[in-house]
Amino acid sequence: MSLEWEQVVVDAAQPAALGRWWADALGWVVTFESDDEFEIRPAPDRLPGLVFVPVRDPKAIKNRLHPDFRPQDQRAEVARLLALGAHRADVGQGKQPWVVLADPEGNELSVLAPSRPPPPHPAHDLASTSANR
């Protein structure tokens, strides 16, 4: 048995507004919009998507699930997301190499530090050493 990850459902006070914010933040496209559902995806035929649905209750506590993003330039990405309307969030993370932000409705996300380049592969080193002999 296998599962295909279709989407993540996000409760929202204003689904279309929050969905548009995330579409701008991620560079994704709107694939469906109605009064009770707003969906975005990386591309129209690519999964998974994010589906925003209306709820009346305001967000009350820290999310139990939140996305982590690893950009090439953490400082620039944090500045870009803040300019789009995100705000800094404190979820008890203390001093860490990542930055916790929240979208306009308070849903947390982390912007991680860039990853280090991977170490050279041993087979690649052997091939280049042999070629230089």
N, C-alpha and C positions, 0 to 999 in steps of 0.2 A: 504494500500500500504506500502511496506517496501523496503528498499534499502540494498544491501550488499556492503560493502566497498571493492572494488577490489584492488585498488592501488593508489599511489600518483605518479604523473608524475613530473620528475625533468629535467629541461633543463640543458644541459651540453655541454661544449666545447669538452670534451673527455668522452663520455658516459661509455665506458667499464672501463676506468681507475677510474672514479669517482664511478661507480657501484661496482667495486672491493674494493675500499676504504670503502664504506659503508657496504659491505658484511663482511669485516674484522672487522669493528667497531662494528657491531651488532651481529656478529656470525651467519649471515644468509647464504643461499645458492643461487647460480646462477641458475635460472630456465629457462632463455631464453637469447640468444645472437644472434644478427644479426648486419648488418652494421648501421641500424638506430634505434635499440632498445636493451636495456640491462636490464633484470629484475632480481631482487632478492626478496626472500621471507624468512620468518622465517623457513619454511620447504617447500618442493616441493608442498604439498597439503594444505598449510595454507595461509590464507589471513590476512591482506592486504599485498601487495607487494610494492616495489619501482621500477619504470620504468624510466630509464635514456634515454633521447632522445637528438639527436644532435641539437645544435643551433649555429649560427655564431656570434651572438651579445654577447659581454662580459657582465657579471653581472654588473649592474650600481648602484643599490641602495639596501638598507636593504630589506631582504625578508619580504613579508607580512604574510607569514606562515612559522613557523619553529618548529622543534620538541623539546620537553623537555624530558629529561631522568632523572630518579631518581635512582642512584646507591646506593649500600650499603656503599661504601667508595668513597665519592666525590673526595678527593685528589688523590687517586689511579687511578680513572677513568679518571680524567683530564690528569694526567701524561701519561696514556696509549694512550689516543686519541692524545695528542701532539706528542708522539713518533710515532704514525701511520702517522702523517703529518697534523693534524689539527693545527690551530693557534688561539691565543686569538683574540677576536673581541670586539670592542667597538661600541655598538648600542645605546649609551646614557643611559645605565642601571644604572650608578652610582654605589655606594657601595651596593651590594645586597648579599644575601646568596647563589645565584647561580652564575655559571661561564658561560659566553658566549664564545663559540668557533666558528670557521668556518671550514668547510671541505676544502680540497685542492683547490676547485674552489670558495670559499668564501661564501658558503651557511651557514647561522647561525644555531646554535643549542645551547641549554642550558643544562648544567649539574647541576641539582638541589642538594640541601643538602639532606642527608638521612632523611626519614620521621621518626618521633618519633613512638615508639610502640603504638598501639592503647590502649586506656584505657580499663581496664577489663570490661567485659559485666556484667551488674547488675544481670542477671539470674545466671551467673557463680558464682558470689559472694554469692548469696543466697544458691545455691546448696552446695558450700564448707562449708558455715556456718552451714547448716543443717546437713551435714555429720560429722562435728566435735562435735556435741552435744551429 
